[in-house]
Amino acid sequence: MYILFCNNRTLVCRNFFEQFLYDDVKEGVCSSQVFENTLNKINNWLENSDENLVIDDVDNDILAAAIKKIFRFAPAAGGIIHINNSIVAIERNGILDLPKGHIEQGESPEEAALREVREETAISNLSIIKQLPSSHHCYLLNNQWTLKKTSWFLMSTNDEFKPKPQTEEGISKVFLLNKDNVNEFLEKTFISLRITLGEEIISQLTIDN
């Protein structure tokens, strides 16, 4: 299943998986009426609809071609940092979030996640424990629909929690999530984070160390 978030709306493709987006578009796919119908359906969801959209009756090659036709791809990476039996969170431009950022040319998702977390929080000596599910959300930028896939990683550090927000990136606060404030965080953060990583965040806060 592939879930794309746009604000508080979702596009759910039940029979589609991300790896189809990495295949070349097959000859003739974009000339079919089904392709045009799918293109129009997704564009209408993006621009005019307040409802969620489910697509489960379109060939995967056609659906992949439509997604690639509409969106510019912007890969990103970030981390859930487990420290002091808590999780590190940030406030960016007034919205509760987790540290993340764009993957630069030549970087792996792991390298980008470690760099972005370090830059945005000033927490160092980070190590990756495991990869987590990726989130996919889209937004309009300079009249171009952009699809951001964020690769997430569970991280740990032996450093003391002495954060410094990267204010030039709009980050005003770096703080710790615990059992007392995690529900408020999940209510106020992006729906893509809440649905994709909510269970993982809660499970990390219930681990006895």
C-alpha positions in Angstrom: 0.0 0.0 0.0 1.1 3.6 -0.8 -0.2 6.5 1.2 0.4 10.1 0.1 -0.5 13.0 2.4 -1.6 16.4 1.4 -2.3 18.6 4.4 -4.9 16.6 6.3 -6.0 14.5 3.3 -4.8 11.2 2.0 -4.4 9.5 -1.3 -4.4 5.7 -0.6 -3.3 3.3 -3.4 -4.0 -0.1 -1.9 -2.4 -2.2 -4.6 0.6 0.1 -5.3 4.0 0.2 -3.8 6.8 2.8 -3.9 9.2 0.7 -5.9 7.0 1.1 -9.0 8.0 4.8 -9.1 11.6 3.8 -9.8 10.8 1.9 -13.0 11.0 3.6 -16.4 7.6 4.6 -17.8 6.6 2.0 -20.4 6.0 3.0 -24.0 2.4 3.9 -24.7 1.3 4.2 -21.1 0.9 8.0 -21.2 -1.3 7.9 -24.3 -4.1 5.8 -22.8 -7.4 7.2 -21.7 -7.0 5.5 -18.3 -3.8 7.5 -17.8 -5.6 10.8 -18.5 -8.4 9.8 -16.2 -6.0 9.0 -13.4 -4.1 12.2 -14.0 -7.3 14.2 -13.7 -8.5 12.4 -10.7 -5.2 13.0 -8.7 -5.0 16.7 -9.9 -8.6 17.2 -8.8 -7.8 15.7 -5.4 -4.8 18.0 -5.0 -6.5 21.2 -6.1 -10.2 21.0 -5.5 -11.2 18.2 -3.1 -11.5 18.2 0.7 -12.0 14.4 0.7 -9.6 11.5 0.9 -9.0 9.6 -2.4 -8.6 5.8 -2.8 -7.3 4.3 -6.1 -7.3 0.6 -6.3 -8.5 -0.1 -9.8 -5.7 1.3 -11.9 -2.7 -0.6 -13.4 0.5 0.1 -11.4 2.4 1.3 -14.5 -0.3 3.8 -15.3 -0.5 5.0 -11.7 3.3 5.4 -11.4 3.4 7.3 -14.7 0.7 9.7 -13.5 2.4 10.3 -10.1 5.7 11.1 -11.9 4.0 13.4 -14.4 2.4 15.5 -11.6 5.1 15.7 -9.0 8.7 16.9 -8.6 10.4 14.6 -6.2 12.3 16.0 -3.1 13.9 13.2 -1.0 14.5 14.0 2.7 15.6 12.1 5.8 15.3 12.5 9.5 15.4 10.8 12.9 13.7 9.7 16.0 16.4 10.2 18.6 16.0 8.1 21.8 17.8 9.8 24.7 17.3 9.8 28.4 14.2 7.5 28.0 12.7 10.2 25.9 12.4 11.3 22.2 13.8 14.5 20.8 11.3 16.8 19.1 11.4 20.3 17.6 9.1 23.2 16.9 9.6 24.5 13.4 7.7 27.6 12.2 5.2 27.1 15.0 4.5 23.4 14.3 5.7 20.5 16.4 7.9 18.2 14.3 10.8 15.8 14.2 14.3 16.8 12.9 14.6 16.2 9.2 15.9 17.8 6.0 16.7 17.4 2.3 19.1 14.8 1.1 21.9 16.5 -0.7 23.4 15.2 -3.9 25.7 12.3 -3.3 24.4 11.6 0.2 22.7 8.4 1.3 19.5 8.7 3.4 21.4 7.5 6.4 24.1 10.2 6.0 21.5 12.9 5.4 19.5 11.9 8.4 22.5 12.0 10.7 23.6 15.4 9.3 20.2 17.0 9.4 19.5 15.9 13.0 22.9 17.2 14.1 22.5 20.5 12.4 18.9 21.1 13.6 19.4 20.1 17.2 23.2 20.3 17.8 23.1 16.8 19.2 26.1 14.8 18.1 27.6 11.3 18.5 24.6 9.9 16.9 24.2 6.3 15.7 21.5 4.7 13.7 19.7 1.7 15.4 17.3 0.8 12.6 15.4 2.2 9.6 11.7 3.1 10.1 8.8 3.4 7.7 9.1 6.4 5.3 6.5 9.1 5.1 5.2 10.7 1.9 3.6 14.1 1.7 3.1 16.7 -1.0 2.9 20.5 -1.2 2.7 23.2 -3.8 5.9 25.2 -4.3 6.4 27.8 -7.0 3.3 26.4 -8.8 4.9 22.9 -8.9 3.5 20.0 -6.9 6.3 18.5 -4.9 6.3 15.1 -3.4 8.6 14.6 -0.4 9.6 11.2 0.7 11.2 11.3 4.1 13.3 8.3 5.1 13.2 7.9 8.9 15.7 6.3 11.2 15.7 5.4 14.9 18.8 6.9 16.5 20.6 7.0 19.8 23.4 9.1 21.4 25.5 9.0 24.5 25.7 12.8 24.6 24.0 14.9 27.2 20.9 16.7 26.1 22.2 20.2 25.5 20.4 21.2 22.3 20.7 24.3 20.2 17.9 25.0 17.8 18.9 25.8 14.2 17.1 29.1 14.2 17.9 30.0 10.5 15.8 27.0 9.6 12.8 28.3 11.5 13.4 26.0 14.6 12.6 27.8 17.8 12.7 24.9 20.2 14.3 21.5 20.7 12.6 19.5 23.5 12.1 16.0 24.9 8.9 13.9 24.4 7.9 11.7 27.2 4.8 9.8 28.4 3.2 13.1 29.7 3.4 15.2 26.5 3.6 12.7 23.7 -0.2 12.7 23.0 -0.2 16.5 22.7 2.7 16.2 20.3 0.9 13.6 18.1 -2.3 15.7 18.1 -0.5 18.9 16.9 2.2 17.5 14.5 1.7 16.7 10.8 -0.8 13.9 10.1 1.9 12.1 8.0 4.1 11.8 11.1 1.2 10.9 13.4 0.0 8.0 11.2 3.5 6.8 9.9 5.5 7.1 13.2 3.0 7.5 16.0 3.1 3.9 17.1 7.0 3.8 17.0 7.3 6.9 19.1 4.9 5.6 21.7 6.7 2.2 21.8 10.0 3.9 22.3 8.6 5.8 25.3 7.4 2.6 26.9 10.7 0.7 26.7 12.3 0.1 30.0 16.0 1.0 30.0 
